[in-house]
């Protein structure tokens, strides 16, 4: 059983999938940073300087022992207060749209490359064009003269 498992893991598809998952996780981190540190501050500046993560609706009471800010989503969430964090949801949706767009551009480029390679391969395997009838006729005449033993006149 261990031998079968090792053979399964060593197959190319499983290793490719593992590499893809690892790279995808790293890429998601980059996308999150791009959204949080570059895009959202610009969007916030355009729309009046607000931060999307600050938008939430408190669904329950704040505990009596809570000492943090009642306007801090992160502190309230850490204290266990039930919250509807629609600002965080907006940020996550923007992350998804960016990631989906980048994957779309990547797949579009790969598809164009594959199509180009297939066209080049198809063009390379195409049958050669037929020879002109005059060339075929001249070859037949030459071959017939060789068969008769005559030599063609010198040019």
SESE-204423 format. One record per residue: residue number from 1; chain; z, x negated, y of N, C-alpha, C in turn. Coordinates in Angstrom, 1 decimal, m for minus. Atoms other than C-alpha are relative to their C-alpha. Layout:
BEGIN
{nulo NUM A {Z X Y} {Z X Y} {Z X Y}}
...
***
This chain:
BEGIN
{nulo 1 A {0.0 m0.8 m1.2} {0.0 0.0 0.0} {0.0 m0.9 1.3}}
{nulo 2 A {0.0 1.0 m1.2} {0.8 m2.9 2.4} {m1.4 m0.6 0.2}}
{nulo 3 A {1.4 0.6 m0.1} {m2.6 m4.4 1.6} {m1.0 1.0 0.6}}
{nulo 4 A {0.9 m1.0 m0.5} {m4.4 m1.2 2.4} {0.3 0.2 1.5}}
{nulo 5 A {m0.4 m0.2 m1.4} {m2.4 m0.8 5.7} {m0.5 m1.2 0.8}}
{nulo 6 A {0.5 1.2 m0.7} {m3.3 m4.4 6.6} {m1.5 0.1 0.2}}
{nulo 7 A {1.5 m0.2 m0.1} {m7.0 m3.7 5.9} {m0.3 1.0 1.1}}
{nulo 8 A {0.2 m1.0 m1.0} {m6.8 m0.6 8.0} {0.2 m0.5 1.4}}
{nulo 9 A {m0.3 0.6 m1.3} {m5.2 m2.4 11.0} {m1.0 m1.0 0.4}}
{nulo 10 A {0.9 1.1 m0.3} {m7.6 m5.3 10.7} {m1.4 0.5 0.4}}
{nulo 11 A {1.3 m0.6 m0.3} {m10.6 m3.0 11.1} {m0.3 m0.1 1.5}}
{nulo 12 A {0.3 0.1 m1.4} {m12.4 m3.4 14.4} {0.3 1.1 0.9}}
{nulo 13 A {m0.2 m1.1 m0.8} {m12.1 0.1 15.6} {1.5 0.2 0.4}}
{nulo 14 A {m1.4 m0.1 m0.3} {m8.3 0.1 15.4} {0.4 m1.0 1.0}}
{nulo 15 A {m0.4 1.0 m0.9} {m8.0 m3.2 17.2} {m0.6 0.3 1.4}}
{nulo 16 A {0.7 m0.4 m1.3} {m10.5 m2.0 19.9} {0.8 1.1 0.7}}
{nulo 17 A {m0.8 m1.1 m0.5} {m8.4 1.1 20.3} {1.3 m0.5 0.6}}
{nulo 18 A {m1.2 0.6 m0.5} {m5.2 m0.9 20.7} {m0.2 m0.7 1.3}}
{nulo 19 A {0.3 0.7 m1.2} {m6.8 m3.1 23.3} {m0.2 1.0 1.1}}
{nulo 20 A {0.3 m1.0 m1.0} {m8.1 m0.1 25.1} {1.3 0.7 0.6}}
{nulo 21 A {m1.3 m0.7 m0.4} {m4.6 1.6 25.2} {0.8 m1.0 0.9}}
{nulo 22 A {m0.8 1.0 m0.8} {m3.0 m1.6 26.5} {m0.6 m0.2 1.4}}
{nulo 23 A {0.7 0.2 m1.3} {m5.6 m2.1 29.2} {0.1 1.3 0.8}}
{nulo 24 A {m0.1 m1.2 m0.7} {m5.5 1.6 30.1} {1.4 0.2 0.6}}
{nulo 25 A {m1.3 m0.1 m0.6} {m1.7 1.4 30.6} {0.1 m0.9 1.2}}
{nulo 26 A {0.0 0.9 m1.2} {m2.1 m1.6 32.9} {m0.8 0.6 1.1}}
{nulo 27 A {0.8 m0.6 m1.0} {m4.9 0.2 34.7} {0.6 1.2 0.7}}
{nulo 28 A {m0.7 m1.2 m0.6} {m2.8 3.3 35.2} {1.1 m0.5 1.0}}
{nulo 29 A {m0.9 0.6 m1.0} {m0.2 1.1 36.9} {m0.7 m0.4 1.3}}
{nulo 30 A {0.8 0.4 m1.2} {m2.8 m0.3 39.2} {m0.4 1.2 0.8}}
{nulo 31 A {0.4 m1.2 m0.7} {m4.0 3.2 40.0} {1.2 0.6 0.7}}
{nulo 32 A {m1.2 m0.6 m0.6} {m0.5 4.4 40.7} {0.4 m0.8 1.3}}
{nulo 33 A {m0.3 0.8 m1.2} {0.1 1.5 43.1} {m1.0 0.2 1.1}}
{nulo 34 A {1.0 m0.3 m1.0} {m3.2 2.1 44.8} {0.3 1.4 0.7}}
{nulo 35 A {m0.3 m1.3 m0.6} {m2.3 5.8 45.3} {1.3 m0.1 0.9}}
{nulo 36 A {m1.3 0.0 m0.7} {1.4 5.2 46.3} {0.0 m1.0 1.2}}
{nulo 37 A {m0.2 1.0 m1.0} {0.9 2.1 48.4} {m1.2 m0.1 1.0}}
{nulo 38 A {1.2 0.1 m0.9} {m2.6 2.4 49.9} {m0.5 1.4 0.5}}
{nulo 39 A {0.6 m1.2 m0.4} {m4.0 5.9 49.8} {0.9 1.0 0.6}}
{nulo 40 A {m0.9 m1.0 m0.5} {m1.0 8.1 50.3} {0.6 m0.3 1.4}}
{nulo 41 A {m0.4 0.3 m1.4} {0.2 6.2 53.4} {m1.1 0.4 1.0}}
{nulo 42 A {1.2 m0.3 m0.9} {m3.3 6.6 54.9} {m0.1 1.5 0.2}}
{nulo 43 A {0.0 m1.4 0.0} {m3.3 10.3 54.0} {1.1 0.6 0.9}}
{nulo 44 A {m1.2 m0.4 m0.8} {0.2 10.7 55.5} {m0.2 m0.3 1.4}}
{nulo 45 A {0.3 0.3 m1.4} {m0.9 9.0 58.7} {m1.0 0.9 0.6}}
{nulo 46 A {1.0 m0.9 m0.5} {m3.9 11.2 59.0} {0.6 1.4 0.3}}
{nulo 47 A {m0.5 m1.4 m0.1} {m1.9 14.4 58.5} {1.4 0.0 0.6}}
{nulo 48 A {m1.2 0.0 m0.8} {1.0 13.5 60.8} {1.2 m0.8 m0.5}}
{nulo 49 A {m1.0 0.9 0.4} {3.0 10.9 59.0} {1.0 0.5 m1.1}}
{nulo 50 A {m1.0 m0.5 1.0} {4.6 12.9 56.2} {m0.3 m0.7 m1.4}}
{nulo 51 A {0.0 0.6 1.3} {5.3 11.7 52.7} {m0.1 1.1 m1.0}}
{nulo 52 A {0.2 m1.1 1.0} {4.1 13.9 49.8} {1.2 0.1 m0.9}}
{nulo 53 A {m1.1 m0.1 0.9} {7.1 12.9 47.7} {1.2 0.7 0.5}}
{nulo 54 A {m1.1 m0.7 m0.7} {9.4 14.5 50.2} {m0.1 1.5 m0.1}}
{nulo 55 A {0.2 m1.4 0.1} {8.0 17.9 49.4} {0.5 0.6 m1.3}}
{nulo 56 A {m0.6 m0.5 1.2} {10.1 19.8 46.9} {0.8 1.3 0.4}}
{nulo 57 A {m0.8 m1.2 m0.1} {11.9 23.1 46.4} {1.2 m0.2 m0.9}}
{nulo 58 A {m1.2 0.1 0.8} {15.5 23.0 45.3} {0.2 1.3 m0.7}}
{nulo 59 A {m0.1 m1.2 0.8} {16.0 25.5 42.5} {1.5 0.3 m0.4}}
{nulo 60 A {m1.4 m0.2 0.4} {19.8 25.1 42.0} {0.9 m0.6 1.1}}
{nulo 61 A {m0.9 0.5 m1.0} {22.9 24.2 43.9} {0.2 m1.5 m0.2}}
{nulo 62 A {m0.3 1.4 0.0} {23.8 20.7 44.8} {1.5 m0.2 m0.5}}
{nulo 63 A {m1.3 0.1 0.5} {26.9 19.5 42.9} {1.0 m0.4 1.1}}
{nulo 64 A {m1.0 0.3 m1.0} {30.1 19.2 44.9} {0.3 m1.5 0.2}}
{nulo 65 A {m0.2 1.5 0.0} {30.4 15.5 44.0} {m1.2 m0.8 0.5}}
{nulo 66 A {1.2 0.7 m0.5} {27.0 14.7 45.4} {0.2 m0.6 1.4}}
{nulo 67 A {m0.2 0.6 m1.3} {27.1 12.2 48.3} {m1.3 m0.5 0.6}}
{nulo 68 A {1.3 0.4 m0.6} {23.4 11.5 48.9} {m0.5 1.0 1.0}}
{nulo 69 A {0.7 m0.8 m1.0} {21.0 13.0 51.3} {m0.6 1.3 m0.7}}
{nulo 70 A {0.5 m1.3 0.6} {20.1 16.7 50.7} {m1.5 0.0 0.1}}
{nulo 71 A {1.4 0.0 m0.2} {16.5 15.8 51.7} {m0.7 m1.1 m0.9}}
{nulo 72 A {0.5 1.0 0.8} {16.0 13.0 49.2} {m0.3 0.5 m1.4}}
{nulo 73 A {0.4 m0.5 1.3} {14.0 14.1 46.2} {0.5 m0.9 m1.1}}
{nulo 74 A {m0.4 1.0 1.0} {14.8 10.9 44.2} {1.5 0.1 m0.3}}
{nulo 75 A {m1.5 m0.1 0.2} {18.6 11.2 44.8} {0.4 1.3 m0.6}}
{nulo 76 A {m0.3 m1.3 0.6} {18.7 14.9 44.1} {m0.4 0.1 m1.5}}
{nulo 77 A {0.5 0.0 1.4} {16.7 14.4 40.9} {1.0 m0.8 m0.9}}
{nulo 78 A {m0.9 0.8 0.8} {19.0 11.6 39.8} {1.4 0.7 m0.2}}
{nulo 79 A {m1.3 m0.7 0.2} {22.0 13.8 40.4} {m0.1 1.2 m0.9}}
{nulo 80 A {0.1 m1.1 0.9} {20.6 16.4 38.1} {m0.3 1.4 0.6}}
{nulo 81 A {0.3 m1.3 m0.7} {19.7 19.1 40.7} {m1.4 0.4 m0.5}}
{nulo 82 A {1.3 m0.5 0.4} {16.9 21.3 39.4} {m0.9 0.1 1.2}}
{nulo 83 A {0.9 0.1 m1.1} {13.9 20.7 41.7} {m1.4 0.3 m0.5}}
{nulo 84 A {1.4 m0.2 0.2} {10.3 21.8 41.9} {m0.7 m1.0 1.0}}
{nulo 85 A {0.5 1.1 m0.8} {8.7 18.6 43.1} {m1.5 0.1 0.1}}
{nulo 86 A {1.5 m0.2 m0.1} {5.2 19.8 44.2} {m0.6 m1.2 0.7}}
{nulo 87 A {0.5 1.2 m0.6} {4.8 16.7 46.4} {m0.3 m1.1 m1.0}}
{nulo 88 A {0.3 1.0 1.1} {5.1 14.4 43.4} {m1.2 0.4 m0.8}}
{nulo 89 A {1.1 m0.6 0.7} {2.7 16.7 41.6} {m1.3 m0.3 0.7}}
{nulo 90 A {1.2 0.4 m0.8} {0.1 16.2 44.4} {m0.3 m1.4 m0.2}}
{nulo 91 A {0.3 1.4 0.2} {0.5 12.5 44.1} {m0.5 m0.3 m1.4}}
{nulo 92 A {0.5 0.2 1.4} {0.0 12.6 40.3} {m1.4 0.5 m0.1}}
{nulo 93 A {1.4 m0.6 0.1} {m3.1 14.8 40.7} {m0.9 m1.0 0.7}}
{nulo 94 A {0.9 0.9 m0.7} {m4.5 12.3 43.2} {m0.2 m1.3 m0.9}}
{nulo 95 A {0.1 1.1 1.0} {m3.7 9.5 40.7} {m1.1 0.3 m1.0}}
{nulo 96 A {0.9 m0.4 1.0} {m5.6 11.4 38.1} {m1.5 0.0 0.5}}
{nulo 97 A {1.3 m0.1 m0.6} {m8.6 12.1 40.3} {m0.6 m1.4 0.2}}
{nulo 98 A {0.5 1.4 m0.2} {m8.9 8.4 41.2} {m0.3 m0.6 m1.3}}
{nulo 99 A {0.3 0.6 1.3} {m8.6 7.3 37.6} {m1.2 0.6 m0.7}}
{nulo 100 A {1.2 m0.7 0.6} {m11.1 9.9 36.4} {m1.3 m0.4 0.7}}
{nulo 101 A {1.2 0.5 m0.7} {m13.6 8.8 39.1} {m0.3 m1.4 m0.4}}
{nulo 102 A {0.3 1.4 0.4} {m13.3 5.2 38.2} {m0.5 m0.1 m1.5}}
{nulo 103 A {0.6 m0.1 1.3} {m13.8 6.0 34.5} {m1.4 0.6 0.0}}
{nulo 104 A {1.4 m0.5 m0.2} {m16.8 8.1 35.5} {m1.0 m1.0 0.4}}
{nulo 105 A {0.9 1.1 m0.5} {m18.3 5.2 37.4} {m0.2 m1.0 m1.1}}
{nulo 106 A {0.1 0.9 1.1} {m17.6 2.9 34.5} {m1.0 0.5 m1.1}}
{nulo 107 A {0.8 m0.5 1.1} {m19.2 5.2 31.9} {m1.4 0.2 0.5}}
{nulo 108 A {1.4 m0.1 m0.5} {m22.2 5.9 34.2} {m0.7 m1.3 0.0}}
{nulo 109 A {0.6 1.3 0.0} {m22.8 2.2 34.5} {m0.3 m0.4 m1.4}}
{nulo 110 A {0.3 0.3 1.5} {m22.5 1.7 30.7} {m1.2 0.8 m0.5}}
{nulo 111 A {1.2 m0.8 0.4} {m24.9 4.6 30.1} {m1.3 m0.5 0.5}}
{nulo 112 A {1.2 0.5 m0.6} {m27.4 3.2 32.5} {m0.4 m1.3 m0.7}}
{nulo 113 A {0.2 1.2 0.6} {m27.1 m0.2 30.9} {m0.6 0.2 m1.4}}
{nulo 114 A {0.5 m0.3 1.3} {m27.6 1.2 27.4} {m1.4 0.6 0.0}}
{nulo 115 A {1.4 m0.6 m0.1} {m30.6 3.3 28.5} {m1.0 m1.1 0.3}}
{nulo 116 A {1.0 1.1 m0.4} {m32.2 0.2 30.1} {m0.3 m0.9 m1.2}}
{nulo 117 A {0.2 0.8 1.2} {m31.6 m1.8 26.9} {m0.9 0.7 m1.0}}
{nulo 118 A {0.8 m0.8 0.9} {m33.1 1.0 24.8} {m1.4 0.0 0.4}}
{nulo 119 A {1.4 0.0 m0.5} {m36.2 1.2 27.0} {m0.6 m1.3 m0.2}}
{nulo 120 A {0.6 1.4 0.2} {m36.7 m2.6 26.8} {m0.2 m0.2 m1.5}}
{nulo 121 A {0.2 0.2 1.5} {m36.2 m2.5 23.0} {m1.2 0.8 m0.4}}
{nulo 122 A {1.1 m0.8 0.3} {m38.7 0.4 22.8} {m1.3 m0.6 0.5}}
{nulo 123 A {1.2 0.6 m0.6} {m41.2 m1.4 25.0} {m0.4 m1.2 m0.8}}
{nulo 124 A {0.3 1.2 0.8} {m40.9 m4.6 22.9} {m0.5 0.3 m1.4}}
{nulo 125 A {0.4 m0.3 1.4} {m41.5 m2.8 19.6} {m1.3 0.9 0.0}}
{nulo 126 A {1.2 m0.8 m0.1} {m44.5 m0.8 20.9} {m1.2 m0.7 m0.7}}
{nulo 127 A {1.2 0.5 0.7} {m47.8 m1.3 19.0} {m0.8 m0.7 1.1}}
{nulo 128 A {0.9 0.6 m1.0} {m50.1 m3.7 20.8} {m1.2 0.9 0.2}}
{nulo 129 A {1.2 m0.8 m0.4} {m53.0 m2.2 22.6} {m1.2 m0.3 m0.9}}
{nulo 130 A {1.2 0.2 0.9} {m56.2 m1.8 20.5} {m1.0 m0.9 0.8}}
{nulo 131 A {1.0 0.9 m0.6} {m58.8 m4.5 21.1} {m1.2 0.8 0.4}}
{nulo 132 A {1.2 m0.7 m0.4} {m61.9 m3.5 23.0} {m1.1 m0.1 m1.1}}
{nulo 133 A {1.0 m0.2 1.0} {m64.8 m2.4 20.9} {m1.0 m1.2 0.0}}
{nulo 134 A {0.9 1.2 m0.1} {m67.0 m5.4 22.1} {0.6 m1.2 m0.7}}
{nulo 135 A {m0.6 1.1 0.7} {m64.5 m7.9 20.8} {0.0 0.2 m1.5}}
{nulo 136 A {0.0 m0.3 1.5} {m64.3 m6.2 17.4} {m1.5 m0.2 m0.5}}
{nulo 137 A {1.5 0.1 0.4} {m68.2 m6.1 17.2} {m0.3 m1.5 0.0}}
{nulo 138 A {0.3 1.4 0.0} {m68.4 m9.8 18.2} {0.6 m0.7 m1.2}}
{nulo 139 A {m0.7 0.7 1.2} {m65.9 m10.8 15.5} {m0.7 0.4 m1.3}}
{nulo 140 A {0.7 m0.4 1.2} {m67.8 m8.8 12.9} {m1.3 m0.8 m0.1}}
{nulo 141 A {1.2 0.7 0.0} {m71.0 m10.5 13.9} {0.3 m1.5 m0.4}}
{nulo 142 A {m0.4 1.3 0.3} {m69.3 m13.9 13.7} {0.3 m0.2 m1.5}}
{nulo 143 A {m0.4 0.1 1.4} {m67.8 m13.2 10.3} {m1.3 0.2 m0.9}}
{nulo 144 A {1.2 m0.2 0.8} {m71.2 m11.9 9.0} {m0.9 m1.3 0.0}}
{nulo 145 A {0.7 1.3 m0.1} {m72.9 m15.1 10.2} {0.6 m1.1 m0.9}}
{nulo 146 A {m0.7 1.0 0.9} {m70.3 m17.2 8.4} {m0.3 0.3 m1.4}}
{nulo 147 A {0.3 m0.3 1.4} {m70.8 m15.3 5.2} {m1.4 m0.3 m0.4}}
{nulo 148 A {1.4 0.3 0.4} {m74.6 m15.8 5.3} {m0.2 m1.5 0.0}}
{nulo 149 A {0.2 1.4 m0.1} {m74.1 m19.5 5.9} {m0.7 m0.5 1.2}}
{nulo 150 A {0.7 0.4 m1.2} {m75.8 m19.5 9.2} {1.0 m0.5 1.0}}
{nulo 151 A {m0.9 0.5 m1.1} {m74.3 m21.3 12.1} {m0.4 0.7 1.3}}
{nulo 152 A {0.4 m0.6 m1.3} {m74.2 m19.5 15.4} {m0.6 m1.0 1.0}}
{nulo 153 A {0.6 0.9 m1.0} {m76.3 m21.0 18.2} {1.1 m0.5 0.9}}
{nulo 154 A {m1.0 0.6 m1.0} {m74.4 m23.4 20.5} {m0.3 0.6 1.3}}
{nulo 155 A {0.1 m0.6 m1.4} {m73.7 m22.0 23.9} {m0.3 m1.0 1.0}}
***
